[in-house]
Amino acid sequence: MNYSGIDLHSNNSVVSVIDETDRVVAEKRLPNDLAKILAFLAPWRAGMAGVVVESTFYARSRIMHGLSLSGAACAAYVPM
């Protein structure tokens, strides 16, 4: 089982994939392009338990919405 964490910024994101032992399987800075993020996550999609997005930039909700439609569970954590 794998998990993904995305640190979402205004024009790029750091996307990480970790396994059940908290080992970083993959990590990459990507532009905020849903197709590129989904392509990066594709090799782990079948075993992906969930995706967590950390963001303070509200205009990128399209990316979070797209991730939830991809079949992976999606949660957003927005610090106040």
C-alpha positions in Angstrom: 0.0 0.0 0.0 1.3 3.4 -1.0 0.4 7.0 0.0 1.0 10.3 -1.7 1.6 13.7 -0.3 1.5 16.8 -2.4 2.8 20.2 -1.2 0.9 22.5 -3.5 2.4 25.9 -4.4 1.1 28.6 -6.8 2.9 27.3 -9.9 4.5 24.0 -8.9 4.1 21.1 -6.4 6.4 18.6 -4.7 4.8 15.2 -5.1 5.9 12.3 -2.9 5.0 8.7 -2.8 5.7 6.7 0.4 5.1 3.1 1.3 3.6 1.6 4.4 7.0 1.7 6.2 7.2 5.5 5.5 10.0 4.9 3.0 10.1 7.6 0.2 9.5 5.6 -3.0 9.5 8.7 -5.3 9.6 12.4 -5.0 9.6 15.1 -7.7 8.8 18.8 -8.1 6.3 19.2 -10.9 4.4 22.1 -12.5 0.8 22.4 -11.4 -0.5 20.4 -14.4 -3.0 17.7 -13.5 -1.9 15.5 -16.4 1.7 15.6 -15.3 0.9 14.9 -11.7 -1.3 12.0 -12.6 1.3 10.6 -15.0 3.9 10.8 -12.2 1.6 8.9 -9.8 0.4 6.4 -12.4 2.9 3.6 -11.6 1.6 3.5 -8.0 -2.1 4.1 -8.7 -3.3 0.5 -8.2 -1.8 0.3 -4.8 -2.5 4.0 -3.7 -4.4 4.2 -0.5 -4.8 8.0 -0.6 -3.5 11.4 -1.5 -3.1 14.3 0.9 -2.7 17.8 -0.4 -1.2 20.6 1.7 -2.1 24.0 0.4 -2.6 27.6 1.3 -3.3 28.5 -2.4 -7.0 28.2 -2.9 -7.1 28.8 -6.7 -5.7 25.4 -7.4 -8.7 23.4 -6.2 -9.0 22.1 -9.8 -5.9 19.9 -9.2 -7.3 18.6 -5.9 -10.7 17.9 -7.5 -9.0 16.1 -10.4 -7.0 13.9 -8.0 -10.2 12.9 -6.3 -11.7 11.9 -9.6 -8.7 9.8 -10.5 -9.8 7.0 -8.2 -7.5 7.8 -5.3 -8.9 9.1 -2.0 -8.1 12.8 -1.7 -8.0 15.0 1.4 -6.9 18.6 1.7 -5.3 20.1 4.8 -5.4 23.8 4.8 -3.6 25.5 7.7 -5.4 28.5 9.2 
